[in-house]
Amino acid sequence: MDVAVGGPVGRAVQRSAGRRAVLARAAARGAAGGLAGAAAMALGQRAERALTGRPASYVRGRTLLILLGRSPGDDERPAAATAAMDLVTGVALGALRGVWRASGLVAVRADVVQTLTRVIVDQTLENATGAGAPPRTWQRGEGVVEVLHAAVAAIATGAVVERLVEPVLESRRGTGSH
């Protein structure tokens, strides 16, 4: 709750509380964009597999199960856990995307940053849990497919976030030499 306080300190407290409220709203709206991104990625993966004949990956699902304290085998195909992991990751990155948008990271730059962040988050969790292998060990072309799916999610997330969140906290500080 904001308390009306006079003087520069009071205004700074109100600005800080207002900024937090803007960021919280941006994160919530971004999460909605993340849902759209996760759905677009799932549809894109399904279409890609239909075209290429590549099998579905359950590494993300096994990663989630490990994070939850289970020990899935490499032969397990936890479809629900995979979908849940994709959804949770999409929503979390969507919330972050909303904060980026409110702060001024917009459009194509935000798409690129979100794509890279998605791949980094996935790889960090998969490799830290031992559920996945480092990209340098993958079959040829797998990395390209991974990045393309992450890009689809980022673009879909961005399409929603760009409509729901204004870059109201974009700063002009630091645009010149420090």
C-alpha distance (Angstrom), angle and dihedral (degrees) to the residues before:
residue distance angle dihedral
M1 . . .
D2 3.80 . .
V3 3.77 116.5 .
A4 3.77 117.8 -153.5
V5 3.79 105.7 -121.5
G6 3.77 124.1 170.8
G7 3.79 126.2 -128.2
P8 3.81 132.4 34.1
V9 3.81 94.8 -56.2
G10 3.80 92.0 54.1
R11 3.80 91.9 48.2
A12 3.82 90.2 49.2
V13 3.82 90.2 52.1
Q14 3.80 90.9 49.8
R15 3.83 91.6 47.0
S16 3.80 90.4 49.3
A17 3.81 93.0 48.9
G18 3.81 90.0 45.3
R19 3.79 91.3 50.3
R20 3.82 91.0 50.6
A21 3.81 90.0 50.5
V22 3.82 91.7 50.5
L23 3.81 90.7 49.3
A24 3.81 92.3 47.7
R25 3.82 91.0 51.2
A26 3.80 90.7 45.8
A27 3.81 91.0 51.0
A28 3.81 92.1 49.3
R29 3.80 92.3 48.8
G30 3.78 89.8 44.1
A31 3.79 89.6 54.5
A32 3.81 87.6 59.5
G33 3.79 87.9 53.1
G34 3.79 88.4 49.6
L35 3.80 89.5 57.6
A36 3.79 89.0 55.2
G37 3.80 90.1 47.4
A38 3.79 92.7 50.5
A39 3.81 90.7 49.7
A40 3.81 92.2 48.4
M41 3.78 90.9 48.9
A42 3.82 91.8 50.2
L43 3.81 91.3 50.3
G44 3.79 91.2 46.0
Q45 3.80 91.7 50.4
R46 3.77 91.2 49.5
A47 3.82 91.6 50.0
E48 3.81 92.5 45.6
R49 3.80 92.4 51.0
A50 3.82 90.8 48.6
L51 3.82 89.7 53.2
T52 3.78 99.2 40.7
G53 3.79 102.1 30.7
R54 3.80 88.5 -131.4
P55 3.82 111.4 153.2
A56 3.79 122.2 -114.9
S57 3.79 116.7 -94.8
Y58 3.78 120.4 -128.0
V59 3.81 96.4 -178.3
R60 3.81 92.4 106.9
G61 3.79 90.5 51.0
R62 3.79 92.2 49.4
T63 3.81 87.9 47.5
L64 3.80 90.6 55.8
L65 3.80 91.8 47.6
I66 3.81 90.5 51.9
L67 3.81 90.3 48.7
L68 3.81 86.9 53.0
G69 3.82 91.9 53.0
R70 3.80 100.5 -98.3
S71 3.80 126.3 124.5
P72 3.81 107.6 -140.3
G73 3.77 119.5 -173.1
D74 3.79 122.6 -122.9
D75 3.79 89.0 -109.0
E76 3.82 93.9 57.5
R77 3.79 115.7 107.9
P78 3.79 104.5 -160.9
A79 3.80 99.4 -178.0
A80 3.82 94.7 171.8
A81 3.80 92.6 49.2
T82 3.82 90.1 47.9
A83 3.81 91.3 51.7
A84 3.81 90.5 45.8
M85 3.81 92.0 50.2
D86 3.81 91.1 49.5
L87 3.80 90.7 48.2
V88 3.81 95.0 47.3
T89 3.79 92.5 46.1
G90 3.80 91.2 47.0
V91 3.80 93.2 50.1
A92 3.82 92.7 45.9
L93 3.79 92.4 49.6
G94 3.80 89.6 44.3
A95 3.80 89.9 55.9
L96 3.77 89.3 50.0
R97 3.80 89.5 47.5
G98 3.80 89.7 54.4
V99 3.80 90.5 53.6
W100 3.80 90.2 47.6
R101 3.81 90.2 51.3
A102 3.80 93.5 49.2
S103 3.81 88.3 49.3
G104 3.79 94.6 50.1
L105 3.82 105.4 -96.0
V106 3.78 98.8 128.9
A107 3.79 147.3 161.3
V108 3.81 121.5 -9.2
R109 3.80 94.7 -0.5
A110 3.78 89.5 55.3
D111 3.82 90.6 47.4
V112 3.80 90.5 54.0
V113 3.80 93.4 45.6
Q114 3.80 92.3 47.6
T115 3.81 91.9 48.1
L116 3.78 91.5 52.5
T117 3.81 92.1 43.0
R118 3.81 91.0 52.2
V119 3.79 92.6 51.8
I120 3.81 91.8 45.1
V121 3.81 93.6 48.4
D122 3.81 92.3 47.2
Q123 3.80 93.3 47.1
T124 3.78 93.7 44.8
L125 3.79 93.3 52.2
E126 3.80 95.4 40.5
N127 3.80 94.1 48.3
A128 3.81 96.6 38.9
T129 3.81 90.4 53.9
G130 3.79 93.5 43.1
A131 3.80 91.3 -121.9
G132 3.79 94.1 116.1
A133 3.78 140.9 34.3
P134 3.82 126.6 -120.5
P135 3.82 114.1 -91.3
R136 3.82 91.9 -115.1
T137 3.82 87.8 68.2
W138 3.82 96.7 50.1
Q139 3.77 126.2 109.3
R140 3.77 114.8 -90.7
G141 3.81 113.1 -78.3
E142 3.81 96.5 17.1
G143 3.81 92.2 106.4
V144 3.79 92.0 53.7
V145 3.80 90.8 51.9
E146 3.82 90.8 48.1
V147 3.81 92.3 52.2
L148 3.82 92.9 45.2
H149 3.81 91.9 53.5
A150 3.82 90.3 47.8
A151 3.81 89.3 49.4
V152 3.81 91.6 52.3
A153 3.80 89.1 53.1
A154 3.81 91.9 47.2
I155 3.80 94.3 49.5
A156 3.82 93.0 47.2
T157 3.80 91.4 46.3
G158 3.79 90.0 48.6
A159 3.79 93.1 49.8
V160 3.80 89.3 60.0
V161 3.80 98.0 37.2
E162 3.81 93.1 49.6
R163 3.82 88.2 58.6
L164 3.79 97.3 43.8
V165 3.81 103.7 39.5
E166 3.79 128.2 52.7
P167 3.83 120.3 -153.9
V168 3.81 90.9 -118.0
L169 3.80 95.4 146.8
E170 3.79 95.7 51.7
S171 3.77 107.1 138.0
R172 3.79 130.7 -150.0
R173 3.81 92.8 -161.4
G174 3.75 114.4 117.1
T175 3.81 96.2 19.7
G176 3.78 90.1 124.3
S177 3.74 132.7 50.2
H178 3.80 115.5 -52.7
